[in-house]
Amino acid sequence: MKNDKYVVYIYNVCNVLMHEKIKPFILLLTLACIVSCGSNRRANAFLSHIDTLYQQNPAEAIIAIDSFMSCHNDMSQHNRMLLTLYRLRAQNSVGEPFASDSLARKVVEYFDDNGSVEEQMSAYYVLGSVYRDLDNYPEALADYQKAVALADTTDGNKNNAFLNRVYGQMGDVLLSQLAFNEAGVAYSLAVRFACKDKDTLGVLLSKEQIANVLYLQNRRDEACKLREWLHDEYLKNGFVREASKVLVPNVSTLLGRGKVEEVGRILRSYEEHSGDVDSLGNVVSGLEKYYNDKANYLLAKSDVSGALGYYRKGMRSTDDHEYREAFLRGLAQTYKKLGLSDSVAKYSELARRENDSAYIELSTLRMQQMQAAYNYSSKETEALVAKSKEAEATTRLKMVVLSFLVLLSVLALLFLRERNKKSMERIRRMLQIQQLEAENESKRNNLLALEQGKKDLDILMSKQQSKINALIEEKKELVAKLQGKGRSSADSSDGTDDQNGSIISLLWHIVDKTPRAATRKEWNQLKLYIEEFYPQTFALKSVVSPFEFDVMILVRLGFKPSEIAVLTDSSLPNVSNARKRMHEKLTKSKGSAKDFDKYIKTLI
């Protein structure tokens, strides 16, 4: 006993005085110092403290357990199994996934025969977590329920924290299987036991999961209100990091209602306090939906370049079909705002392909879920039969004849019930399969119709483009004739604009013979001419300033910059700067004055 007390004293001193990083080494030194004690006595002393350590610091507990077990091979089987159970629970607490169920099954089998109720329920909880990591959800739920049933037979007050964890993980498993109603019930029970344990954070986290269930059930308003309440409660209790995250799922709903500024506040709080986004705007793996929310917010604020950047970053960061479809649809919407129809068609088609891939995956998942649900139902029934047999065995000791008759009746009822249940299950599965096949056929027909519509649209656009090209060429020839005629007549004209002359000829004469600024009357005549022969150019009048429009039409008619400066009574730098400004306004990109000249001469 003195040695045991010595171990306790040394470990407590380590906890108070030593830095976290060296505490495992101090613990190992302590273990080495008590080598002289008996093996089981050392194990008992170690177990009395590892029970607390694995809950407070599971990562440290794993190191300590592995070191102790490697140095003490002669401890009793019970102590070895207890240490194995503690290590499995510590591994589950740090989030290290399980790769096999063999060790956990050995622990369950041992404690089923040799353990206390608390040890049995802890073992089944661990086994359920193992099957959760192995994606064997029916087995996971069955083992969680066994752990809950065992907890119900003990003092309920001391198991509240344990039941909160179990029901929380049951809810996660059910939610992953799209069993929304059942998941909601599990999370509500988790809230109940967290309240009994006076665990404020546990209550709020479980309610946040309920908000997720409401959102997936399309009860968006209820989910938003619950998350707003949770945000206030998190802040009230000092959980700033959780508060910054809880409102992020409301972003899409709020953008749909036009509450752009509120979305901006939510995203800024998330970026500053959640710890999920680094200084470069990169989010941790698995949370790529943030890029879509951020891009949608920037698009709502008309920040097109910023939105494009986040949509593309999202495309580079994930292979998830659902996320990629959202990013592609965002890109299509952005290019639609920019008026780039080719890009809109491209990204819409890519989004459709991602949707098809996601639909195929979802169909496969639904089939797997149906099979898993069927297997789980069968195992549940088998467990019920086994439990009934145990009860009947106890009753048979008291009244053999009566128990025999009761047994026959129960077995007959169970047989009929099982047969009916399996028949109904088969019918339900057949109906669901037929429904899925019908949906697939409808989707295929829709895809064929869309493809045919696209072909027809391409043909129509090709015909229209040919007509437009012919019209452009016709206009270009007419303009060339008029310009040639204007230049030739300008050489022989005396500077007057009679009935047989033209305003263009007059302007050529002015710049060649008598340089001066054009009069208001001459400008009005010129603009009437532009409106008739250059409708696309005239349509840009509302986009640019009056001076810029004067420069534009003179460039379109082939006047040189020096001639434009004369006619507009301006300087060459002003004319050049006006052309640069118009290029940026009309093309949304910077360019030189000559780039503008090339661009404007392509218009009719």
C-alpha positions as CSV (number, residue, x, y, z in Angstrom):
1,M,0.0,0.0,0.0
2,K,2.9,2.4,0.7
3,N,4.1,1.9,-2.8
4,D,0.7,2.6,-4.2
5,K,0.4,5.8,-2.3
6,Y,3.9,6.8,-3.5
7,V,2.8,6.3,-7.1
8,V,-0.3,8.5,-6.5
9,Y,1.9,11.2,-4.9
10,I,4.4,11.3,-7.8
11,Y,1.8,11.4,-10.5
12,N,-0.1,14.3,-8.7
13,V,3.1,16.3,-8.4
14,C,3.8,15.8,-12.1
15,N,0.3,17.1,-13.0
16,V,0.9,20.3,-10.9
17,L,4.5,21.1,-11.7
18,M,5.5,19.6,-15.0
19,H,4.9,20.9,-18.5
20,E,2.4,19.0,-20.6
21,K,5.0,17.8,-23.1
22,I,7.2,16.1,-20.5
23,K,4.5,14.6,-18.3
24,P,4.4,11.3,-20.2
25,F,8.2,10.9,-19.6
26,I,7.8,11.6,-15.9
27,L,5.0,9.0,-15.8
28,L,7.2,6.4,-17.5
29,L,10.0,7.2,-14.9
30,T,7.4,6.7,-12.1
31,L,6.5,3.3,-13.5
32,A,10.1,2.3,-13.7
33,C,10.6,3.3,-10.0
34,I,8.0,0.9,-8.8
35,V,9.4,-2.2,-10.5
36,S,10.0,-3.8,-7.2
37,C,6.3,-4.0,-6.4
38,G,4.1,-6.9,-7.5
39,S,2.9,-6.8,-11.0
40,N,-0.9,-6.8,-10.2
41,R,-0.4,-4.3,-7.5
42,R,1.4,-2.0,-9.9
43,A,-1.4,-2.5,-12.5
44,N,-4.1,-1.7,-9.9
45,A,-2.2,1.5,-8.9
46,F,-1.9,2.5,-12.5
47,L,-5.5,1.7,-13.3
48,S,-6.8,3.9,-10.4
49,H,-5.3,6.9,-12.1
50,I,-5.5,6.1,-15.8
51,D,-9.3,6.1,-15.5
52,T,-9.1,9.9,-14.9
53,L,-6.2,10.6,-17.2
54,Y,-7.9,9.1,-20.3
55,Q,-10.9,11.4,-19.9
56,Q,-8.8,14.5,-19.3
57,N,-6.0,13.9,-21.8
58,P,-6.6,10.9,-24.0
59,A,-3.5,11.4,-26.2
60,E,-1.3,11.2,-23.1
61,A,-3.2,8.3,-21.8
62,I,-2.5,6.3,-25.0
63,I,1.2,6.8,-24.6
64,A,1.1,5.8,-20.9
65,I,-1.0,2.7,-21.5
66,D,1.2,1.5,-24.4
67,S,4.4,2.0,-22.3
68,F,3.0,0.3,-19.2
69,M,1.6,-2.8,-21.1
70,S,4.9,-3.3,-23.0
71,C,6.8,-3.4,-19.7
72,H,4.4,-5.6,-17.7
73,N,3.5,-8.8,-19.5
74,D,2.7,-10.7,-16.3
75,M,-0.3,-8.7,-15.1
76,S,-3.7,-10.5,-14.7
77,Q,-6.0,-10.9,-17.7
78,H,-8.6,-8.7,-16.1
79,N,-6.2,-5.8,-15.7
80,R,-4.9,-6.2,-19.2
81,M,-8.4,-6.1,-20.6
82,L,-9.3,-3.1,-18.5
83,L,-6.2,-1.2,-19.9
84,T,-7.1,-2.3,-23.4
85,L,-10.6,-0.9,-22.9
86,Y,-9.2,2.4,-21.6
87,R,-6.9,2.6,-24.6
88,L,-9.8,2.0,-27.1
89,R,-11.8,4.7,-25.4
90,A,-8.9,7.1,-25.5
91,Q,-8.4,6.4,-29.2
92,N,-12.0,7.1,-29.8
93,S,-11.8,10.4,-27.9
94,V,-8.8,11.7,-30.0
95,G,-10.7,10.9,-33.2
96,E,-8.2,8.2,-34.4
97,P,-10.3,5.9,-36.7
98,F,-10.4,2.2,-36.0
99,A,-9.3,-0.2,-38.7
100,S,-10.5,-3.5,-37.3
101,D,-13.1,-4.8,-34.9
102,S,-11.1,-7.8,-33.7
103,L,-9.6,-6.2,-30.5
104,A,-12.9,-4.5,-29.5
105,R,-14.8,-7.8,-29.9
106,K,-12.3,-9.6,-27.7
107,V,-12.9,-6.9,-25.0
108,V,-16.7,-7.2,-25.3
109,E,-16.6,-11.0,-25.1
110,Y,-14.4,-10.9,-22.0
111,F,-16.4,-8.4,-20.1
112,D,-19.7,-10.1,-21.1
113,D,-18.6,-13.0,-18.9
114,N,-16.3,-11.3,-16.4
115,G,-17.0,-7.6,-16.1
116,S,-19.3,-5.3,-14.2
117,V,-22.2,-3.6,-15.8
118,E,-20.2,-0.3,-16.2
119,E,-17.4,-2.2,-17.9
120,Q,-19.9,-4.0,-20.2
121,M,-21.7,-0.8,-21.3
122,S,-18.3,0.9,-21.9
123,A,-17.1,-2.1,-24.0
124,Y,-20.3,-2.0,-26.1
125,Y,-20.0,1.7,-26.6
126,V,-16.4,1.2,-27.9
127,L,-17.5,-1.6,-30.2
128,G,-20.3,0.6,-31.6
129,S,-17.7,3.3,-32.3
130,V,-15.5,0.8,-34.1
131,Y,-18.4,-0.3,-36.4
132,R,-19.2,3.4,-37.0
133,D,-15.7,4.0,-38.3
134,L,-16.0,0.8,-40.4
135,D,-19.2,2.1,-41.9
136,N,-21.1,-0.9,-40.5
137,Y,-24.0,1.3,-39.3
138,P,-26.5,-1.4,-38.3
139,E,-24.0,-3.1,-36.1
140,A,-23.0,0.3,-34.6
141,L,-26.6,1.2,-33.7
142,A,-27.1,-2.3,-32.2
143,D,-24.1,-2.0,-30.0
144,Y,-25.0,1.6,-28.9
145,Q,-28.4,0.4,-28.0
146,K,-26.9,-2.4,-25.9
147,A,-24.8,0.1,-24.1
148,V,-27.9,2.3,-23.4
149,A,-29.8,-0.7,-22.1
150,L,-27.0,-1.6,-19.7
151,A,-26.8,2.0,-18.5
152,D,-30.5,1.9,-17.7
153,T,-29.8,-0.9,-15.2
154,T,-27.3,1.2,-13.2
155,D,-27.5,4.4,-11.2
156,G,-28.8,6.9,-13.9
157,N,-27.3,10.0,-12.3
158,K,-23.7,9.0,-12.8
159,N,-24.2,7.9,-16.4
160,N,-25.6,11.2,-17.8
161,A,-22.4,12.2,-19.5
162,F,-22.0,8.7,-21.0
163,L,-25.5,8.6,-22.3
164,N,-25.1,12.1,-23.8
165,R,-22.1,10.8,-25.8
166,V,-23.9,7.6,-26.9
167,Y,-27.1,9.3,-28.1
168,G,-25.0,11.9,-29.8
169,Q,-23.1,9.3,-31.8
170,M,-26.3,7.4,-32.5
171,G,-27.7,10.6,-34.0
172,D,-24.6,11.0,-36.2
173,V,-25.0,7.5,-37.5
174,L,-28.7,7.9,-38.2
175,L,-28.2,11.3,-39.8
176,S,-25.6,9.8,-42.2
177,Q,-28.2,7.2,-43.2
178,L,-30.8,10.0,-43.9
179,A,-33.0,8.7,-41.1
180,F,-33.9,12.3,-40.1
181,N,-36.7,11.6,-37.6
182,E,-34.8,9.0,-35.7
183,A,-31.7,11.2,-35.7
184,G,-33.8,14.0,-34.2
185,V,-35.0,11.8,-31.4
186,A,-31.5,10.6,-30.6
187,Y,-30.2,14.2,-30.5
188,S,-33.1,15.2,-28.2
189,L,-32.2,12.5,-25.8
190,A,-28.6,13.7,-26.0
191,V,-29.8,17.2,-25.0
192,R,-31.8,15.6,-22.1
193,F,-28.9,13.8,-20.6
194,A,-26.5,16.8,-21.1
195,C,-29.0,18.9,-19.1
196,K,-29.1,16.3,-16.4
197,D,-25.3,16.4,-16.3
198,K,-25.3,20.3,-16.3
199,D,-23.1,20.3,-19.3
200,T,-23.9,23.6,-21.0
201,L,-21.7,23.1,-24.1
202,G,-23.0,19.5,-24.5
203,V,-26.6,20.9,-24.5
204,L,-25.8,23.6,-27.1
205,L,-23.8,21.2,-29.4
206,S,-26.7,18.7,-29.4
207,K,-29.2,21.4,-30.2
208,E,-27.0,22.5,-33.1
209,Q,-27.3,19.0,-34.4
210,I,-31.1,19.3,-34.1
211,A,-30.8,22.4,-36.2
212,N,-29.0,20.4,-38.9
213,V,-31.8,17.8,-38.9
214,L,-34.4,20.6,-39.3
215,Y,-32.5,22.1,-42.2
216,L,-32.3,18.7,-44.0
217,Q,-36.0,18.2,-43.4
218,N,-36.5,21.5,-45.4
219,R,-37.7,23.3,-42.2
220,R,-35.4,26.2,-43.0
221,D,-37.2,28.9,-40.9
222,E,-37.1,26.8,-37.8
223,A,-33.5,25.9,-38.3
224,C,-32.5,29.6,-38.8
225,K,-34.3,30.7,-35.6
226,L,-32.7,27.9,-33.6
227,R,-29.2,28.8,-34.9
228,E,-29.8,32.4,-34.0
229,W,-30.8,31.4,-30.5
230,L,-27.7,29.1,-30.3
231,H,-25.4,32.0,-31.4
232,D,-26.6,34.2,-28.5
233,E,-26.3,31.3,-26.0
234,Y,-22.8,30.4,-27.2
235,L,-21.7,34.1,-26.7
236,K,-23.5,34.3,-23.4
237,N,-21.5,31.3,-22.1
238,G,-18.1,32.4,-23.6
239,F,-18.0,29.9,-26.5
240,V,-16.8,32.4,-29.1
241,R,-15.5,29.8,-31.6
242,E,-18.7,27.9,-31.6
243,A,-20.7,31.1,-31.9
244,S,-18.7,32.1,-35.1
245,K,-19.6,28.8,-36.8
246,V,-23.2,28.2,-35.8
247,L,-24.8,30.9,-38.2
248,V,-22.8,29.9,-41.3
249,P,-25.4,27.3,-42.5
250,N,-27.9,30.2,-42.6
251,V,-26.0,32.0,-45.3
252,S,-27.8,30.6,-48.3
253,T,-31.2,31.3,-46.8
254,L,-30.3,34.9,-45.9
255,L,-28.9,35.6,-49.4
256,G,-32.2,34.3,-50.8
257,R,-33.9,36.9,-48.7
258,G,-31.6,39.7,-49.8
259,K,-29.9,40.1,-46.4
260,V,-26.4,40.6,-47.9
261,E,-25.0,42.8,-45.1
262,E,-26.0,40.3,-42.4
263,V,-24.3,37.5,-44.4
264,G,-21.1,39.7,-44.6
265,R,-21.1,40.0,-40.8
266,I,-21.6,36.2,-40.4
267,L,-18.7,35.4,-42.8
268,R,-16.3,37.9,-41.2
269,S,-17.0,36.5,-37.7
270,Y,-16.4,33.0,-39.0
271,E,-13.1,33.9,-40.7
272,E,-11.8,35.8,-37.6
273,H,-12.9,33.4,-34.8
274,S,-13.5,29.9,-36.1
275,G,-9.9,28.9,-36.7
276,D,-11.0,27.1,-39.9
277,V,-9.8,29.9,-42.3
278,D,-6.2,30.9,-42.6
279,S,-4.8,34.3,-43.5
280,L,-4.8,33.5,-47.2
281,G,-8.5,32.7,-47.2
282,N,-8.0,28.9,-47.4
283,V,-10.4,26.7,-45.4
284,V,-9.6,23.4,-43.7
285,S,-10.3,20.2,-45.7
286,G,-13.9,19.1,-45.6
287,L,-15.4,22.6,-45.2
288,E,-15.1,23.7,-48.8
289,K,-18.8,24.8,-48.7
290,Y,-17.3,28.1,-47.3
291,Y,-15.9,28.9,-50.7
292,N,-19.4,28.7,-52.3
293,D,-20.9,30.8,-49.5
294,K,-18.2,33.4,-49.9
295,A,-18.5,33.5,-53.6
296,N,-22.3,33.8,-53.5
297,Y,-21.9,36.7,-51.0
298,L,-19.4,38.5,-53.3
299,L,-21.6,38.0,-56.3
300,A,-24.5,39.5,-54.4
301,K,-22.3,42.5,-53.8
302,S,-21.4,42.7,-57.5
303,D,-17.8,41.8,-56.8
304,V,-17.6,39.6,-59.9
305,S,-13.8,39.0,-59.9
306,G,-13.8,38.0,-56.2
307,A,-16.7,35.6,-56.8
308,L,-14.9,34.0,-59.7
309,G,-11.8,33.5,-57.6
310,Y,-13.6,31.7,-54.8
311,Y,-15.7,29.5,-57.2
312,R,-12.4,28.4,-58.9
313,K,-10.7,27.9,-55.6
314,G,-13.5,25.6,-54.6
315,M,-13.2,23.6,-57.8
316,R,-9.5,23.1,-57.2
317,S,-10.0,22.0,-53.6
318,T,-12.6,19.2,-53.7
319,D,-13.8,16.2,-55.7
320,D,-17.2,16.1,-54.0
321,H,-19.9,16.1,-56.8
322,E,-22.4,18.2,-54.8
323,Y,-19.9,20.9,-54.0
324,R,-18.5,20.9,-57.6
325,E,-22.0,21.3,-59.0
326,A,-22.6,24.3,-56.8
327,F,-19.3,25.9,-57.8
328,L,-20.0,25.3,-61.5
329,R,-23.5,26.7,-61.3
330,G,-22.0,29.8,-59.5
331,L,-19.6,30.2,-62.4
332,A,-22.4,30.0,-64.9
333,Q,-24.4,32.6,-63.0
334,T,-21.4,34.9,-62.8
335,Y,-20.7,34.7,-66.6
336,K,-24.3,35.3,-67.2
337,K,-24.0,38.6,-65.4
338,L,-21.0,39.4,-67.6
339,G,-23.0,38.5,-70.7
340,L,-20.6,35.7,-71.9
341,S,-23.0,33.2,-73.3
342,D,-20.4,30.7,-74.4
343,S,-19.0,30.5,-70.8
344,V,-22.5,30.2,-69.4
345,A,-23.3,27.2,-71.7
346,K,-20.0,25.6,-70.9
347,Y,-20.3,25.7,-67.1
348,S,-24.0,24.9,-67.2
349,E,-23.2,21.7,-69.1
350,L,-20.4,20.8,-66.6
351,A,-22.8,21.4,-63.7
352,R,-25.3,19.1,-65.3
353,R,-22.6,16.4,-65.6
354,E,-21.7,16.8,-61.9
355,N,-25.4,16.6,-61.1
356,D,-25.7,13.3,-63.0
357,S,-22.6,11.9,-61.2
358,A,-24.1,13.0,-57.8
359,Y,-27.4,11.4,-58.7
360,I,-25.8,8.1,-59.6
361,E,-23.9,8.1,-56.3
362,L,-27.1,9.0,-54.4
363,S,-28.9,6.1,-56.1
364,T,-26.2,3.7,-55.1
365,L,-26.2,5.1,-51.5
366,R,-29.9,4.7,-51.2
367,M,-29.8,1.1,-52.4
368,Q,-27.0,0.4,-49.8
369,Q,-29.1,2.1,-47.1
370,M,-32.1,0.0,-48.0
371,Q,-30.0,-3.1,-47.7
372,A,-28.4,-1.9,-44.4
373,A,-31.9,-1.1,-43.0
374,Y,-33.1,-4.5,-43.9
375,N,-30.1,-6.2,-42.3
376,Y,-30.5,-4.0,-39.2
377,S,-34.2,-4.9,-38.9
378,S,-33.3,-8.6,-39.2
379,K,-30.7,-8.3,-36.4
380,E,-33.1,-6.4,-34.2
381,T,-35.7,-9.1,-34.5
382,E,-33.1,-11.8,-33.7
383,A,-32.1,-9.9,-30.6
384,L,-35.8,-9.7,-29.6
385,V,-36.2,-13.4,-30.0
386,A,-33.1,-14.1,-27.9
387,K,-34.3,-11.9,-25.2
388,S,-37.7,-13.6,-25.2
389,K,-36.0,-17.0,-24.9
390,E,-34.1,-15.9,-21.8
391,A,-37.3,-14.7,-20.2
392,E,-39.1,-17.9,-21.0
393,A,-36.2,-20.0,-19.6
394,T,-36.6,-18.3,-16.2
395,T,-40.4,-18.8,-16.3
396,R,-40.0,-22.5,-17.2
397,L,-38.2,-23.2,-13.9
398,K,-41.3,-22.1,-12.0
399,M,-44.1,-23.6,-14.2
400,V,-42.8,-26.1,-16.8
401,V,-46.1,-26.9,-18.4
402,L,-47.5,-23.4,-18.6
403,S,-44.1,-22.1,-19.8
404,F,-44.1,-24.7,-22.6
405,L,-47.6,-23.5,-23.8
406,V,-46.6,-19.9,-23.6
407,L,-43.4,-20.6,-25.5
408,L,-45.3,-22.2,-28.3
409,S,-47.7,-19.3,-28.5
410,V,-44.9,-16.7,-28.5
411,L,-42.8,-18.6,-31.1
412,A,-45.9,-18.9,-33.3
413,L,-46.6,-15.2,-33.0
414,L,-43.0,-14.2,-33.6
415,F,-42.9,-16.5,-36.7
416,L,-46.0,-15.0,-38.2
417,R,-44.8,-11.5,-37.3
418,E,-41.4,-12.1,-38.8
419,R,-42.9,-13.6,-42.0
420,N,-45.3,-10.7,-42.4
421,K,-42.6,-8.2,-41.7
422,K,-40.2,-9.7,-44.2
423,S,-43.0,-9.9,-46.8
424,M,-43.8,-6.2,-46.3
425,E,-40.2,-5.3,-46.4
426,R,-39.7,-7.2,-49.7
427,I,-42.7,-5.4,-51.2
428,R,-41.5,-2.1,-50.0
429,R,-38.1,-2.7,-51.4
430,M,-39.5,-3.8,-54.8
431,L,-41.7,-0.6,-54.9
432,Q,-38.7,1.6,-54.1
433,I,-36.6,-0.1,-56.7
434,Q,-39.4,0.4,-59.3
435,Q,-39.7,4.0,-58.3
436,L,-35.9,4.5,-58.7
437,E,-36.0,2.8,-62.1
438,A,-38.9,5.1,-63.1
439,E,-37.0,8.1,-61.9
440,N,-33.9,7.0,-63.8
441,E,-35.9,6.5,-67.0
442,S,-37.4,10.0,-66.6
443,K,-34.0,11.5,-66.1
444,R,-32.7,9.8,-69.2
445,N,-35.6,11.0,-71.3
446,N,-35.1,14.6,-70.0
447,L,-31.4,14.4,-70.8
448,L,-32.2,13.2,-74.4
449,A,-34.7,16.0,-74.8
450,L,-32.2,18.6,-73.5
451,E,-29.5,17.3,-75.9
452,Q,-31.9,17.5,-78.8
453,G,-32.9,21.0,-77.8
454,K,-29.2,22.0,-77.6
455,K,-28.6,20.6,-81.1
456,D,-31.6,22.6,-82.5
457,L,-30.5,25.7,-80.8
458,D,-26.9,25.3,-82.2
459,I,-28.4,25.0,-85.7
460,L,-30.6,28.1,-85.3
461,M,-27.7,30.1,-83.9
462,S,-25.5,29.1,-86.8
463,K,-28.1,30.3,-89.3
464,Q,-28.6,33.6,-87.5
465,Q,-24.8,34.1,-87.3
466,S,-24.5,33.6,-91.1
467,K,-27.2,36.3,-91.7
468,I,-25.5,38.7,-89.2
469,N,-22.1,38.2,-90.9
470,A,-23.6,38.9,-94.3
471,L,-25.2,42.0,-93.0
472,I,-22.0,43.2,-91.5
473,E,-20.1,42.7,-94.7
474,E,-22.8,44.6,-96.6
475,K,-22.6,47.5,-94.2
476,K,-18.8,47.5,-94.3
477,E,-18.9,47.7,-98.1
478,L,-21.4,50.6,-97.9
479,V,-19.2,52.4,-95.4
480,A,-16.1,51.9,-97.5
481,K,-17.9,53.4,-100.5
482,L,-19.1,56.3,-98.5
483,Q,-15.7,57.0,-97.0
484,G,-14.0,56.9,-100.3
485,K,-16.7,59.1,-101.8
486,G,-16.3,61.5,-98.9
487,R,-12.5,61.8,-99.3
488,S,-12.7,62.3,-103.1
489,S,-15.5,64.8,-102.8
490,A,-13.6,66.6,-100.0
491,D,-10.8,67.5,-102.4
492,S,-13.1,69.2,-104.9
493,S,-15.6,70.7,-102.4
494,D,-15.6,74.4,-101.5
495,G,-16.5,73.7,-97.8
496,T,-20.3,74.2,-98.1
497,D,-22.9,71.5,-97.4
498,D,-25.4,71.8,-100.2
499,Q,-28.2,69.4,-101.0
500,N,-26.1,67.2,-103.1
501,G,-23.2,67.0,-100.6
502,S,-22.9,64.9,-97.4
503,I,-21.9,65.8,-93.9
504,I,-18.9,63.4,-94.0
505,S,-17.6,65.1,-97.2
506,L,-18.0,68.4,-95.4
507,L,-16.0,67.2,-92.4
508,W,-13.2,65.9,-94.6
509,H,-13.1,69.3,-96.3
510,I,-12.8,71.0,-93.0
511,V,-9.9,69.0,-91.7
512,D,-8.1,69.1,-95.1
513,K,-8.7,72.7,-96.3
514,T,-10.0,74.9,-93.5
515,P,-9.2,73.3,-90.1
516,R,-11.7,74.3,-87.5
517,A,-14.1,72.7,-84.9
518,A,-17.4,71.3,-86.2
519,T,-20.5,73.4,-85.5
520,R,-23.4,72.1,-83.4
521,K,-25.5,71.9,-86.6
522,E,-22.8,69.7,-88.3
523,W,-22.6,67.5,-85.2
524,N,-26.4,67.0,-85.2
525,Q,-26.3,66.0,-88.9
526,L,-23.4,63.6,-88.3
527,K,-25.3,61.9,-85.4
528,L,-28.4,61.5,-87.6
529,Y,-26.1,59.8,-90.2
530,I,-24.6,57.5,-87.5
531,E,-28.0,56.6,-86.2
532,E,-29.1,55.4,-89.6
533,F,-26.0,53.6,-90.9
534,Y,-24.3,52.6,-87.6
535,P,-27.1,51.6,-85.2
536,Q,-24.8,49.5,-82.9
537,T,-22.4,52.4,-82.5
538,F,-25.2,54.9,-81.9
539,A,-26.6,52.6,-79.2
540,L,-23.4,53.2,-77.1
541,K,-24.3,56.9,-76.7
542,S,-25.8,56.3,-73.2
543,V,-22.7,54.4,-72.0
544,V,-20.1,57.1,-72.6
545,S,-19.9,60.9,-72.1
546,P,-20.9,63.4,-74.9
547,F,-17.2,64.2,-75.7
548,E,-16.3,60.5,-75.7
549,F,-19.3,59.8,-78.1
550,D,-18.1,62.5,-80.5
551,V,-14.6,60.9,-80.5
552,M,-16.2,57.4,-81.0
553,I,-18.2,58.2,-84.1
554,L,-15.2,60.1,-85.7
555,V,-13.0,57.0,-85.1
556,R,-15.7,54.8,-86.5
557,L,-15.8,56.9,-89.7
558,G,-12.0,56.7,-90.2
559,F,-10.7,60.1,-89.0
560,K,-7.2,60.3,-87.7
561,P,-6.5,61.4,-84.0
562,S,-5.1,64.7,-85.2
563,E,-8.2,65.3,-87.3
564,I,-10.5,64.3,-84.4
565,A,-8.7,66.8,-82.2
566,V,-9.4,69.6,-84.7
567,L,-13.1,68.8,-85.1
568,T,-13.7,68.4,-81.4
569,D,-11.5,71.5,-80.5
570,S,-9.4,69.3,-78.2
571,S,-5.9,68.1,-77.7
572,L,-4.4,64.9,-78.9
573,P,-3.8,63.6,-75.3
574,N,-7.4,64.2,-74.5
575,V,-8.5,62.3,-77.6
576,S,-6.2,59.4,-76.7
577,N,-7.3,59.3,-73.0
578,A,-11.0,59.3,-74.1
579,R,-10.3,56.3,-76.4
580,K,-8.6,54.4,-73.5
581,R,-11.5,55.2,-71.1
582,M,-14.1,54.0,-73.7
583,H,-12.2,50.7,-74.2
584,E,-12.3,50.0,-70.5
585,K,-16.0,50.9,-70.2
586,L,-17.1,48.8,-73.2
587,T,-14.8,45.7,-72.8
588,K,-14.4,45.7,-69.0
589,S,-10.7,45.5,-69.5
590,K,-7.8,48.0,-69.9
591,G,-6.3,48.7,-73.3
592,S,-4.6,51.2,-75.5
593,A,-6.3,53.8,-77.7
594,K,-5.5,51.7,-80.8
595,D,-7.2,48.7,-79.1
596,F,-10.3,50.8,-78.9
597,D,-10.0,51.8,-82.6
598,K,-9.9,48.1,-83.6
599,Y,-12.8,47.3,-81.3
600,I,-15.2,50.1,-82.4
601,K,-14.6,49.4,-86.1
602,T,-16.0,45.9,-85.7
603,L,-19.4,47.3,-84.8
604,I,-22.1,48.0,-87.3
